[in-house]
Amino acid sequence: MHDTIRQMYCEEQLSTYEIAKALSIKRDLVCRELKVAGVQLRNRIEASRMGTKKRVWTPEILAKISASKRGKIPSREIVERRAKAQRGTWRVTLPISDEEIRSLYSEGHGLRWFSRTYGFDASTWGNRLREMGVVLRAPKAASVAYKGDKHPRWNGGARTNTEQRQTAEVRAWRKKVFARDGYTCQECGQKGGRLNADHILPFALFPELRTEVRNGRTLCEKCHKETDTYTNTRMTRDDFRTLGECSVSVSY
């Protein structure tokens, strides 16, 4: 047994796994017999560098390896070792030079802006900036860099439709409409509950009538959603020329 295992291991250059499989014995027994015979076992690096026999990665072997690793999370040390081994082996070619990247980033453009403008993930641009020695801004500092007129969608400081509906004037108008109608829906007669102050002539189309009490009416949520103007963004001022519900004069 000693001579057979030694010949297979030293002369035929078979691994301990292959010897155990060929002789139908356990690998521990193969290693023990080799040590008794005075043979120094090869480590994994030496075995991989021999190259005398190329391993065939059959679908069965790959499936077995995948099943053995499924559900296992590598440790932080293993992740760092893999990253260190692969660092510098692959470098993506970006569409602009490093000087342009540094200049644009210093002007306030963030990693997401690079991703939207030139493609690639934001992490790719971040890694390239780190390689150049650039200290990345914190998320809060990045948001400040895009605040106000520095934001690509800056509209000159005009309030949005939602912000205009939350002003003190509009809130006061809403209370006056509710008080005038006795907190009662003008369509179904519901008193109290969840009520809405509806603009008869739409808020967005008639800014001059936003705080006119005559241009308001109290509706419950159900009746408000059934009106023609509820979330209707296709209507224009011309569609209300013949509307007689509101007594407020409108100039077209």
C-alpha positions in Angstrom: 0.0 0.0 0.0 2.8 2.4 0.9 4.6 1.9 -2.4 1.4 2.1 -4.5 0.3 5.4 -2.9 3.9 6.8 -3.0 4.2 5.9 -6.7 0.8 7.5 -7.6 1.6 10.6 -5.6 5.2 11.2 -6.6 5.6 9.7 -10.1 2.1 10.0 -11.5 1.6 13.4 -9.7 -1.9 12.6 -8.6 -3.5 14.5 -5.8 -4.5 12.9 -2.5 -8.1 13.3 -3.5 -7.6 11.5 -6.8 -5.6 8.7 -5.0 -8.4 8.2 -2.4 -11.0 8.1 -5.2 -9.0 5.6 -7.3 -8.3 3.2 -4.3 -11.8 3.7 -2.7 -10.3 4.8 0.6 -10.5 8.0 2.7 -8.1 10.9 2.0 -7.0 11.0 5.6 -5.7 7.5 5.2 -3.7 8.5 2.0 -2.1 11.4 3.8 -1.2 9.2 6.8 0.4 6.6 4.6 2.4 9.2 2.7 3.7 10.7 6.0 4.7 7.3 7.2 6.6 6.8 4.0 8.5 10.0 4.6 6.8 11.9 1.7 6.3 15.7 2.2 2.8 16.6 1.1 2.4 19.4 -1.4 0.5 22.5 -0.4 -2.2 23.9 -2.6 0.0 26.5 -4.3 2.5 23.9 -5.3 -0.2 21.6 -6.5 -1.8 24.4 -8.6 1.6 25.3 -10.2 2.5 21.7 -11.3 0.3 21.8 -14.3 0.8 18.1 -15.1 -2.8 17.4 -15.1 -5.5 19.9 -16.0 -8.7 19.7 -14.0 -11.9 19.4 -16.0 -14.7 21.6 -14.5 -17.7 19.5 -15.3 -21.2 20.8 -14.7 -21.5 18.3 -11.8 -18.3 19.7 -10.1 -19.5 23.3 -10.6 -22.9 22.5 -9.2 -21.3 20.9 -6.2 -19.1 23.9 -5.6 -22.0 26.3 -5.9 -24.1 24.3 -3.5 -21.3 24.2 -0.9 -21.0 28.0 -1.0 -24.7 28.9 -1.2 -25.9 30.9 1.8 -22.4 31.6 3.1 -21.2 35.2 3.6 -17.5 35.7 3.2 -15.7 37.4 6.1 -14.4 40.9 5.9 -10.8 39.7 5.7 -11.6 37.5 2.7 -13.4 40.4 0.9 -10.4 42.7 1.5 -8.0 40.1 0.3 -9.9 39.5 -2.9 -10.2 43.3 -3.5 -6.4 43.7 -2.9 -5.6 40.9 -5.3 -7.8 42.3 -8.1 -6.9 46.0 -7.5 -5.3 47.5 -10.6 -5.9 44.4 -12.8 -8.9 46.0 -14.5 -9.4 49.7 -15.2 -12.5 51.0 -16.9 -12.0 53.6 -19.7 -14.1 56.7 -18.9 -15.2 59.1 -21.7 -13.5 62.1 -20.1 -10.0 62.7 -18.7 -9.0 62.7 -15.1 -8.4 66.5 -15.2 -12.0 67.0 -16.5 -13.4 64.8 -13.8 -11.5 66.6 -11.1 -12.6 70.0 -12.5 -16.3 69.1 -12.8 -16.4 67.6 -9.3 -14.8 70.7 -7.8 -17.5 72.8 -9.5 -20.1 71.0 -7.4 -21.3 68.2 -9.7 -22.0 64.9 -7.8 -21.4 61.3 -8.6 -25.0 60.8 -9.8 -24.6 63.7 -12.2 -21.6 62.0 -13.7 -23.6 58.8 -14.0 -26.5 60.5 -15.7 -24.4 62.5 -18.1 -21.6 60.1 -19.1 -23.0 56.7 -18.1 -21.4 54.1 -15.8 -22.3 53.7 -12.1 -21.8 56.4 -9.5 -19.4 54.0 -7.7 -17.2 53.9 -10.8 -16.8 57.7 -10.7 -16.2 57.6 -7.0 -13.5 55.0 -7.3 -11.7 57.0 -10.0 -11.8 60.2 -7.9 -10.4 58.3 -4.9 -7.6 57.0 -7.1 -6.7 60.6 -8.0 -6.6 61.4 -4.2 -9.8 63.5 -4.2 -11.7 63.4 -0.9 -15.3 62.8 -1.7 -17.9 65.2 -0.3 -20.4 64.0 2.4 -24.0 63.6 1.2 -25.0 66.7 3.2 -22.2 68.8 1.6 -23.3 67.5 -1.8 -26.9 68.6 -1.3 -25.7 72.1 -0.3 -23.7 72.3 -3.5 -26.9 71.8 -5.5 -29.0 74.1 -3.4 -30.7 77.2 -4.8 -29.5 78.5 -8.2 -26.8 75.8 -8.3 -29.4 73.1 -8.9 -29.9 72.1 -12.6 -33.7 72.6 -12.2 -33.6 76.0 -10.6 -36.7 78.0 -11.7 -35.7 81.4 -10.4 -37.1 80.9 -6.9 -40.7 80.6 -7.9 -42.9 78.7 -5.6 -44.3 75.3 -6.7 -48.1 74.7 -6.9 -48.0 72.8 -3.6 -46.1 75.6 -1.8 -48.5 78.2 -3.1 -51.4 76.3 -1.7 -49.9 76.3 1.8 -49.4 80.0 2.2 -51.1 81.9 5.0 -53.4 83.7 2.6 -54.8 80.4 1.1 -55.2 78.9 4.6 -57.2 81.9 5.7 -59.3 81.7 2.5 -60.1 78.0 3.2 -61.3 78.8 6.8 -63.6 81.6 5.4 -65.1 79.3 2.8 -65.8 76.6 5.5 -67.3 79.2 7.8 -69.5 80.7 5.1 -70.9 77.3 4.1 -71.4 76.1 7.7 -68.9 73.3 7.2 -71.4 71.6 4.9 -70.8 70.0 1.5 -72.7 72.1 -1.1 -73.4 69.0 -3.3 -74.5 66.2 -1.0 -75.2 68.1 2.3 -72.6 66.2 4.4 -71.9 68.2 7.5 -68.4 67.9 9.0 -66.0 65.1 8.3 -63.2 65.4 5.8 -64.1 68.5 3.8 -62.2 70.3 1.0 -62.3 74.0 0.0 -62.7 73.7 -3.8 -61.8 76.6 -6.2 -64.7 76.9 -8.7 -62.3 78.5 -11.2 -59.2 76.4 -10.9 -56.3 77.5 -8.6 -53.7 77.0 -11.3 -55.5 78.8 -14.2 -56.9 81.8 -12.2 -54.2 83.0 -9.8 -56.0 86.4 -9.4 -59.0 84.5 -7.8 -57.1 82.2 -5.4 -58.1 84.1 -2.3 -61.6 85.3 -3.4 -64.2 83.7 -1.1 -66.8 83.9 -3.9 -64.6 81.6 -5.9 -64.7 78.9 -3.3 -67.2 76.2 -2.1 -67.2 73.5 0.5 -67.2 69.9 -0.8 -66.7 66.6 0.8 -63.8 64.4 -0.5 -66.1 62.2 -2.6 -67.9 65.2 -4.3 -64.6 67.0 -4.8 -63.2 64.1 -6.7 -66.2 63.9 -9.0 -65.8 67.5 -10.2 -64.5 68.2 -13.8 -61.6 70.2 -12.6 -60.2 67.7 -10.1 -56.6 66.8 -11.2 -57.5 67.9 -14.7 -54.4 69.4 -16.2 -55.7 69.7 -19.8 -58.2 72.5 -19.2 -57.4 76.1 -20.2 -59.0 79.4 -19.3 -61.0 79.4 -22.4 -62.9 76.3 -21.2 -64.5 78.5 -18.4 -65.8 81.4 -20.6 -69.4 80.1 -20.4 -69.2 78.9 -16.7 -71.9 80.7 -14.7 -71.4 79.2 -11.3 -69.0 81.9 -10.1 -70.1 85.5 -9.9 -66.5 86.8 -10.0 -65.7 88.7 -13.1 -62.8 87.3 -15.1 -60.9 89.1 -17.8 -59.7 86.9 -20.7 
